[in-house]
Amino acid sequence: MGRLSARLLMQRGRPKSDRLGKIRSLDLSGLELLSEHLDPKLLCRLTQLQELDLSNNQLETLPDNLGLSHLRVLRCANNQLGDVTALCQFPKLEELSLEGNPFLTVNDNLKVSFLLPTLRKVNGKDASSTYSQVENLNRELTSRVTAHWEKFMATLGPEEEAEKAQADFVKSAVRDVRYGPESLSEFTQWRVRMISEELVASSRTQVHKDDSPEKPPEAGAAHKPRARLATLKRPDDVPLNLSPSKRACASPSAQVEGGPVAGSDGSQPALKLEPLHFLQCHSKNNSPQDLETQLWACAFEPAWEEGATSQTVATCGGEAVCVIDCQTGIVLHKYKAPGEEFFSVAWTALMVVTQAGHKKRWSVLAAAGLRGLVRLLHVRAGFCCGVIRAHKKAIATLCFSPAHETHLFTASYDKRIILWDIGVPNQDYEFQASQLLTLDTTSIPLRLCPVASCPDARLLAGCEGGCCCWDVRLDQPQKRRVCEVEFVFSEGSEASGRRVDGLAFVNEDVVASKGSGLGTICLWSWRQTWGGRGSQSTVAVVVLARLQWSPTELAYFSLSACPGEPASATPAAGSTARLILPRLGLWPQPWALGQAVTKTMVNTVVANASFTYLTALTDSNIVAIWGRL
């Protein structure tokens, strides 16, 4: 399709007319239009146009001078749009459709709500809840930028040039003012820049007034102009509007017992955590009475910048996968699959090239469970962009390879571990996964752990029958392989065949493993164990330490390690809430339906890379989040 013509507009416009100025509704969907095909000189002649359909084209941007000032309904579904700021040219817009634009994120949804105050519906849904979130974010950001402005201006000396200082202020505000989840940082920085520039403009106006003969400035005040945007400051004790499923429990902050205590020997101070949020976001039919849905796994999103850390965590349980911001407790996204029960989630970050050659970074979340399917979720766009029919039985766990961002391991109750290459999505944003390896196990695999020092060569798995290792090098000819080595945790054959349901590398050498009947967490050396194995198929691990944990006979409490804290492992979850972190005092008493929630079991616990947030999942539909003090 080439550039639009007046004849085509009259053919596809309603009501039928030989004059463009009388057309009120125009359907330009499915014409393979590119952005450059939208001719502003032609479209601005549609002076009475109220409804425009641009769906199912290849638009990457909208020209910012279309002149459609009366437009009330705009449909842009299934395009390649990557920015929404051009929508501000439609001040009377009431309905907007943007589904199927995979490069638009939750940040763009918030921008839309800010730019179009008359909007009633977005993607067929009521826009009021998003408006409320934008209003709260805007109030807090305005307050913080104003405080930053006052602090910044108070440090200026009389000799500093106002123009340069104010330009420096905008840069410092964008750099230093932070609020809300990391996933909304694009929106918050966008608003911070706008608020800062408004403050600077207001300040300049005030300075000009002060310099006028009619109103001379007060002595000593000329070099410190002050400006405050008109805003309602949110009281400190009023929280943001959060998800209606949120249930918060206040509790005093707690100190981790048994951790290192600061002393004369220079040891690190004890780790201190405080409870932030207790959420009930996996409920069946969103029922607040659901205290039975079991939650199984959680994982933090990879940071978008090297050296940064994430505060966005994905959780799974029942038929839902939730993506939560740990700072605010807001459930950013929720994906449901009726009839499914999710057991595991894992993140990867892919670099995708658009049809125009632009590079976009995608955070992709894999989720799997009872039905043996792997769902690949484009979280920020909010849809499932691929399903892998991986196993005929339930998938117990999955993980991405640290060495290859598209390589995914899935472990199933069919006693197989399969390595997949999910590839990168095609032009229709669909994945075409291929199977690379099949690893046979003698018992059900429960936990997967690529070997930290050689993740592209060896894979460890904790299984119902013990701990095993496979050769996963792709340059080897066999595509179906058996266990290369089985590890045992004490001398003697009686130690073989014992369940290992917790497994994690603490650093490149030290492995932490846990079995339900041992009562301890075993720390052992990978290098020493592997180096001394010879040609044996069963090898006793070289134990470095045994940490007393719990003698419980209950199984499947997960264990994880915090990569940002290489000297210590995250404690394993326990058979009751108090056993997750013994004697921590971190677990406030949850109440529901007027009664205390008792006998809660914590199934898994995970910290982000910098250990600023700790997330635990329970068997009673509670997601618990703590923050580091």
C-alpha positions in Angstrom: 0.0 0.0 0.0 1.3 3.4 -0.9 0.4 6.9 0.3 -3.3 7.6 0.9 -5.4 9.3 -1.6 -8.6 11.4 -1.3 -10.4 8.9 -3.4 -9.6 6.0 -1.0 -10.7 8.1 2.0 -14.0 8.8 0.4 -14.4 5.1 -0.5 -13.8 3.9 3.0 -15.4 6.8 4.9 -18.9 7.1 6.4 -21.2 8.7 5.6 -20.6 8.5 1.9 -19.6 11.9 0.5 -17.6 13.5 -2.2 -16.2 15.9 0.3 -13.6 14.9 2.9 -14.9 17.5 5.4 -18.2 15.6 5.8 -16.7 12.2 6.7 -17.2 11.3 10.4 -16.0 7.7 10.4 -13.0 6.2 8.5 -11.8 2.6 8.3 -8.2 2.3 7.2 -7.6 -1.1 8.8 -5.6 -3.9 7.2 -4.0 -1.8 4.4 -0.4 -2.6 5.5 0.1 1.2 6.1 3.5 2.5 7.2 3.9 5.6 9.2 5.0 7.6 6.2 1.8 6.8 4.4 -0.2 8.9 6.8 -0.1 12.3 5.0 -1.0 15.1 7.4 -1.9 17.5 4.6 -4.5 15.1 3.4 -5.9 13.9 6.7 -6.2 17.4 8.1 -9.0 17.9 5.6 -11.1 15.5 7.6 -12.3 18.3 9.7 -15.4 16.5 11.1 -13.8 13.1 11.6 -14.8 11.5 15.0 -13.8 7.8 14.5 -10.7 6.4 12.9 -9.6 2.8 12.6 -5.9 2.2 11.8 -5.8 -1.4 13.1 -3.8 -4.3 11.6 -1.2 -2.1 9.8 2.5 -1.6 10.3 2.6 1.8 11.9 5.6 2.5 14.2 4.7 6.1 15.0 1.8 8.5 14.4 2.6 11.9 12.8 2.2 14.6 15.4 0.3 17.1 13.1 -2.7 15.2 11.8 -5.1 18.0 12.7 -8.0 15.7 13.8 -9.1 17.9 16.6 -12.6 16.3 16.8 -11.5 12.7 17.0 -13.3 10.7 19.7 -12.5 7.1 18.9 -9.1 5.8 17.7 -8.3 2.1 17.0 -4.6 1.3 16.5 -4.6 -2.4 17.5 -2.0 -4.8 16.0 0.6 -2.4 14.8 4.3 -1.7 15.7 3.8 1.4 17.8 6.6 2.2 20.2 5.5 5.6 21.5 2.2 7.2 22.5 3.1 10.8 23.1 1.7 11.9 19.7 -1.8 11.0 21.0 -1.8 14.4 22.9 -3.0 16.0 19.6 -6.4 14.4 20.1 -7.7 16.2 23.2 -11.3 15.0 22.8 -10.4 11.3 22.5 -12.8 9.1 24.5 -12.0 5.6 23.3 -8.6 4.1 22.4 -7.5 0.7 21.3 -3.8 -0.3 21.4 -3.9 -4.1 21.8 -1.3 -6.1 19.9 1.4 -3.5 19.9 4.1 -5.6 21.6 6.6 -2.7 22.1 4.1 -0.7 24.2 4.4 -1.3 28.0 2.6 -0.3 31.2 4.6 3.0 31.0 2.8 3.9 27.8 -0.6 3.0 29.4 0.2 5.6 32.1 1.3 8.2 29.6 -1.9 7.7 27.7 -3.9 8.4 30.9 -1.9 11.5 31.6 -2.0 12.9 28.1 -5.8 12.2 27.4 -7.8 13.4 30.4 -11.2 12.8 28.6 -10.4 9.1 27.8 -13.1 6.8 29.1 -12.0 3.4 27.7 -8.7 1.9 26.8 -8.7 -1.5 25.0 -12.3 -1.9 25.8 -11.8 -1.4 29.6 -12.7 1.4 31.9 -9.8 3.8 32.2 -10.6 5.1 35.7 -8.4 2.8 37.7 -5.3 3.8 35.6 -6.2 7.5 36.1 -6.2 6.9 39.8 -2.8 5.3 39.7 -1.4 8.2 37.5 -2.9 10.8 39.9 -1.2 9.2 42.9 2.1 8.9 41.1 1.9 12.5 39.8 1.2 13.8 43.3 4.1 12.0 44.8 6.5 12.9 42.0 5.4 16.6 42.1 6.1 16.6 45.9 9.5 15.0 45.5 10.6 17.2 42.6 9.5 20.3 44.5 11.5 19.3 47.5 14.5 18.6 45.3 14.1 22.0 43.7 14.1 23.8 47.1 17.1 21.8 48.2 18.9 22.5 44.9 18.3 26.2 44.8 19.3 26.6 48.5 22.8 25.5 47.6 23.3 28.0 44.8 25.6 31.0 45.4 24.8 34.5 44.2 27.6 34.4 41.5 26.1 31.3 39.8 24.2 32.0 36.5 20.5 31.2 36.9 20.1 29.8 33.4 22.8 27.3 33.7 21.8 26.4 37.3 18.2 25.7 36.2 19.4 23.5 33.3 21.5 21.6 35.8 18.5 21.2 38.1 16.5 19.4 35.4 19.3 17.0 34.8 19.8 16.3 38.5 16.1 15.8 39.1 15.8 13.2 36.3 18.9 11.5 37.7 18.1 11.6 41.4 14.3 11.7 41.9 13.0 8.2 42.2 9.6 6.7 43.1 7.6 3.6 42.3 8.5 0.3 40.8 11.5 -0.1 38.4 9.1 -1.2 35.7 7.5 2.3 35.8 10.8 4.1 35.7 10.3 5.2 32.1 7.0 7.0 33.0 8.3 8.5 36.3 11.4 9.9 34.7 9.3 11.3 31.8 7.0 13.0 34.4 10.0 14.2 36.5 11.5 15.9 33.5 8.1 17.6 32.7 7.6 18.7 36.3 11.2 20.0 36.5 10.8 22.0 33.3 7.5 23.5 34.5 9.2 24.5 37.8 12.1 26.2 35.9 9.7 28.0 33.6 7.6 29.2 36.5 10.7 30.3 38.3 11.8 32.4 35.3 8.4 34.1 35.1 8.6 34.9 38.8 12.1 36.3 38.4 11.0 38.6 35.5 8.1 39.8 37.7 10.5 40.5 40.6 12.9 42.4 38.3 10.1 44.7 37.1 10.0 48.4 38.4 6.5 48.0 39.8 7.6 45.2 42.2 11.2 45.3 43.1 12.6 42.1 44.6 13.2 41.7 48.3 16.8 42.1 49.3 18.9 38.9 49.1 16.1 36.9 47.4 16.9 37.5 43.7 19.5 34.7 43.5 17.2 32.1 45.1 14.0 32.1 43.1 11.3 29.8 44.6 8.5 28.1 42.8 6.0 25.5 43.9 3.5 23.8 41.5 -0.1 23.9 42.5 -0.7 20.4 43.8 -2.4 18.5 46.6 0.3 16.9 48.6 -0.6 13.4 49.6 -0.5 13.0 53.4 2.3 10.7 54.6 0.0 8.2 56.1 -2.2 7.7 53.0 -0.9 4.9 50.8 -1.1 4.7 47.1 -4.3 3.0 45.7 -3.2 -0.6 45.5 -4.7 -3.8 44.2 -8.0 -4.6 46.0 -6.7 -8.1 46.7 -3.9 -6.6 48.8 -3.9 -7.5 52.5 -1.3 -5.7 54.6 0.0 -6.7 58.0 2.0 -4.2 60.0 4.8 -5.5 62.1 7.9 -4.1 63.8 11.1 -4.5 61.9 13.2 -7.5 62.8 16.8 -8.5 63.0 18.1 -11.7 61.6 19.4 -13.9 64.4 22.4 -16.0 63.7 23.7 -13.6 61.1 27.0 -11.8 61.4 27.1 -9.1 64.1 29.3 -6.0 63.9 32.1 -6.2 66.3 35.7 -5.3 66.9 36.9 -7.8 64.3 35.3 -5.8 61.5 32.6 -8.4 60.7 29.4 -7.3 58.8 26.4 -6.0 60.8 23.4 -8.2 61.2 20.9 -8.1 58.3 17.7 -6.3 59.2 14.4 -6.7 57.4 11.0 -5.3 57.8 7.7 -6.7 56.5 6.3 -4.6 53.6 3.4 -6.4 52.0 1.2 -9.5 52.5 -0.8 -10.1 49.3 -3.6 -12.5 48.4 -3.3 -12.1 44.6 -3.7 -15.7 43.4 -7.3 -16.2 44.7 -9.7 -18.3 42.7 -12.3 -16.0 41.2 -10.5 -13.1 43.1 -12.2 -14.4 46.3 -10.9 -13.0 49.6 -12.0 -16.2 51.2 -9.5 -18.3 49.3 -6.8 -19.4 51.8 -6.2 -22.7 50.1 -4.5 -22.0 46.8 -0.9 -23.2 47.1 1.9 -20.9 45.8 5.0 -22.7 44.6 7.7 -20.5 42.9 8.9 -17.0 42.5 11.7 -15.3 40.6 13.0 -11.7 40.3 13.1 -10.1 36.9 16.6 -9.6 35.4 17.9 -6.0 35.9 17.8 -3.9 32.8 21.2 -2.4 33.4 24.4 -4.1 34.3 25.2 -3.7 38.0 21.5 -2.7 38.8 19.1 -4.8 40.8 15.4 -5.6 40.2 12.4 -5.0 42.5 10.0 -6.8 40.2 9.1 -10.4 41.2 7.0 -13.0 39.4 5.0 -15.5 41.5 3.0 -18.5 40.5 0.3 -20.7 42.1 -3.1 -22.0 41.2 -4.2 -20.9 37.7 -2.4 -17.5 37.9 1.0 -15.9 37.4 1.5 -12.5 39.0 4.1 -9.8 38.5 4.5 -7.7 41.6 6.5 -4.5 42.5 8.1 -5.2 45.8 8.4 -1.5 46.8 4.8 -0.6 46.4 3.1 -4.0 46.6 1.3 -3.2 43.3 0.4 -6.2 41.2 1.6 -4.9 37.8 0.3 -7.8 35.7 -1.7 -11.0 36.2 -1.9 -13.8 33.7 -4.5 -16.6 34.1 -4.8 -20.0 32.4 -8.1 -21.7 33.5 -7.5 -25.4 34.3 -3.8 -24.9 34.8 -1.8 -25.1 38.1 1.5 -23.3 37.8 4.5 -24.8 39.6 7.4 -22.8 38.3 8.5 -19.5 36.6 11.8 -18.3 35.1 12.9 -15.1 33.4 15.1 -14.3 30.5 16.0 -11.1 28.6 16.0 -11.1 24.8 17.1 -8.5 22.3 14.5 -8.3 19.5 14.9 -6.4 16.2 11.8 -4.8 14.7 10.8 -4.7 11.1 12.4 -1.3 10.9 15.7 -2.5 12.3 15.3 -1.0 15.7 16.5 -3.1 18.7 14.1 -3.6 21.6 14.8 -5.5 24.9 12.2 -7.9 26.0 11.8 -9.5 29.4 10.2 -12.8 28.8 8.7 -14.9 31.6 8.3 -18.7 31.2 5.7 -20.4 33.3 4.8 -24.1 33.5 2.9 -26.6 35.6 0.3 -29.3 35.8 -0.6 -29.5 32.1 3.0 -30.0 30.8 2.9 -26.7 28.8 5.4 -23.9 28.9 3.9 -20.5 28.4 6.1 -17.7 27.2 4.8 -14.4 28.5 5.7 -10.9 27.2 5.1 -9.3 30.6 5.2 -5.6 29.7 2.9 -6.0 26.8 0.7 -8.3 28.8 0.1 -11.3 26.5 1.2 -14.9 25.9 3.4 -15.0 22.8 4.2 -18.7 22.7 3.2 -22.1 24.1 5.6 -25.1 24.1 4.0 -28.6 24.5 7.0 -29.7 26.4 5.9 -32.9 28.3 2.9 -35.2 28.6 3.1 -35.0 32.4 3.3 -32.1 34.8 6.4 -29.9 34.7 8.0 -29.7 38.2 10.5 -26.9 37.5 12.2 -25.0 34.7 15.2 -22.6 34.4 17.0 -20.6 31.7 20.7 -21.2 31.0 22.9 -18.4 32.3 25.1 -19.0 29.2 22.4 -18.8 26.5 19.4 -16.5 27.0 17.2 -18.6 24.7 18.0 -22.0 26.2 15.4 -23.3 28.6 15.5 -26.5 30.7 12.2 -28.1 31.7 12.0 -31.0 34.2 8.9 -33.2 34.3 7.1 -35.9 36.3 7.7 -38.1 33.2 11.3 -38.4 34.5 12.8 -36.4 31.7 14.7 -33.1 31.5 14.5 -31.4 28.1 16.7 -28.5 26.8 14.8 -26.2 24.5 15.9 -23.3 22.3 13.0 -20.9 22.4 14.7 -18.7 19.8 13.6 -15.1 19.3 10.1 -14.1 18.2 9.3 -13.7 14.5 7.6 -10.7 12.9 4.3 -11.8 14.3 5.9 -12.0 17.8 5.6 -15.8 18.0 8.2 -18.2 19.3 9.2 -21.3 17.4 10.9 -23.5 20.0 13.2 -26.4 19.0 14.3 -29.3 21.2 18.0 -29.7 21.7 18.6 -32.4 24.3 16.7 -35.0 26.3 18.1 -36.1 29.7 16.7 -39.2 31.2 16.3 -39.5 35.0 15.6 -42.5 37.2 13.3 -40.5 39.5 11.3 -37.3 39.3 13.5 -34.2 38.9 12.6 -31.5 41.5 15.2 -28.7 41.1 17.5 -27.7 38.3 20.8 -25.9 38.7 23.3 -25.2 35.9 26.8 -25.6 37.3 28.0 -22.0 38.0 31.5 -22.4 36.7 30.5 -24.2 33.5 26.7 -23.6 32.9 26.9 -24.6 29.2 28.6 -28.0 30.0 27.0 -29.5 33.2 23.6 -29.5 34.8 22.8 -30.5 38.3 19.4 -31.7 39.4 17.9 -32.5 42.7 15.6 -35.5 42.3 13.3 -37.8 44.3 16.1 -40.3 44.2 19.1 -38.1 44.9 21.3 -35.5 43.2 22.5 -36.2 39.6 24.7 -34.5 37.0 24.4 -34.5 33.2 26.7 -33.5 30.4 24.8 -30.8 28.4 27.4 -29.8 25.9 25.8 -29.3 22.5 28.9 -30.3 20.5 28.5 -33.9 21.6 26.6 -36.3 19.2 24.1 -37.9 21.6 20.9 -36.0 21.8 19.5 -38.3 24.5 21.6 -38.8 27.6 21.5 -40.6 30.9 22.9 -39.3 34.2 26.7 -39.0 34.2 27.3 -38.9 37.9 25.1 -39.4 41.0 26.2 -37.6 44.2 25.8 -38.9 47.7 26.1 -36.9 50.9 27.8 -39.4 53.3 30.0 -42.5 53.0 28.1 -45.8 52.5 25.5 -47.0 50.1 22.7 -46.3 52.5 23.0 -42.6 51.7 22.1 -43.2 48.1 18.6 -42.7 46.8 17.7 -39.9 49.3 15.4 -37.1 48.0 17.1 -33.8 47.2 14.4 -31.1 47.0 16.6 -28.0 47.6 19.6 -27.1 45.4 21.5 -23.9 44.7 25.0 -22.6 44.0 26.1 -20.1 46.6 29.1 -19.1 44.5 31.1 -20.8 41.6 32.3 -23.5 43.9 30.0 -24.0 46.9 26.7 -25.9 46.4 23.9 -25.9 49.0 21.6 -28.9 49.0 18.7 -30.0 51.2 16.8 -33.3 51.6 13.5 -33.6 53.6 14.8 -36.3 55.9 18.3 -35.0 56.7 17.4 -32.1 59.0 20.4 -30.1 57.6 21.5 -28.0 54.7 24.7 -29.4 53.2 27.4 -27.1 51.8 29.8 -28.9 49.5 32.5 -28.1 47.1 31.8 -28.7 43.4 35.4 -28.3 42.3 36.8 -30.8 44.9 34.0 -33.3 44.3 34.2 -33.2 40.5 38.0 -33.1 40.5 38.2 -36.3 42.6 35.5 -38.3 40.9 37.8 -40.2 38.5 35.7 -42.6 36.4 33.1 -43.3 39.2 29.4 -43.0 38.5 28.5 -42.5 42.2 30.6 -40.0 44.1 30.5 -38.8 47.7 30.5 -35.0 47.9 33.2 -33.1 49.7 31.3 -31.6 52.5 32.3 -28.1 53.7 29.7 -27.6 56.4 26.3 -28.9 57.6 23.9 -26.2 58.7 21.2 -27.3 61.1 17.8 -26.6 59.6 14.8 -28.7 60.5 14.0 -32.4 61.1 10.7 -32.1 59.3 9.6 -35.0 57.1 7.6 -32.7 54.9 9.1 -32.3 51.4 9.4 -29.7 48.6 10.5 -26.7 50.6 12.7 -24.8 48.2 16.1 -23.4 48.8 17.7 -20.5 47.0 20.9 -18.4 47.1 21.3 -14.7 46.7 23.8 -13.9 43.9 24.6 -10.5 45.3 25.6 -12.0 48.7 28.1 -14.7 47.7 29.2 -15.5 51.2 25.8 -16.7 52.4 22.8 -18.6 51.2 19.2 -17.6 51.6 17.7 -19.8 54.3 15.5 -22.5 53.2 11.8 -22.2 53.7 10.3 -24.2 56.6 7.5 -26.4 57.5 5.8 -23.6 59.3 6.2 -19.8 59.0 8.5 -19.7 62.0 10.8 -22.3 60.4 11.5 -20.2 57.3 14.0 -18.0 59.2 14.3 -19.5 62.7 13.5 -17.0 65.6 13.5 -14.0 63.2 10.2 -12.5 64.3 9.6 -11.5 60.7 6.2 -13.1 60.3 3.3 -10.9 61.5 0.2 -12.8 62.4 -2.0 -12.7 59.3 -5.8 -12.4 59.8 -8.5 -13.3 57.3 -12.3 -13.5 57.6 -11.9 -12.4 61.2 -9.6 -15.3 62.2 -5.9 -15.8 62.5 -4.3 -17.7 59.7 -2.4 -20.5 61.4 -0.2 -23.5 60.4 1.0 -21.6 57.4 3.8 -23.4 55.5 6.3 -21.4 53.4 7.1 -23.3 50.2 9.8 -21.0 48.8 11.8 -17.9 49.5 13.8 -15.8 47.1 15.9 -12.6 47.5 16.9 -10.2 44.7 20.5 -9.8 43.8 21.3 -7.0 46.3 19.1 -8.6 49.0 17.0 -5.4 49.3 13.8 -7.5 49.0 12.9 -11.0 50.2 9.8 -12.7 48.9 8.2 -15.8 50.4 5.2 -17.9 49.1 2.9 -20.0 51.3 0.5 -22.8 50.9 -2.3 -20.5 52.1 -2.4 -18.1 49.2 -0.1 -15.5 50.8 2.7 -13.7 49.1 4.9 -12.1 51.8 7.5 -9.4 50.9 10.2 -8.0 53.3 12.5 -5.0 52.7 16.0 -4.6 53.9 16.5 -1.7 56.3 
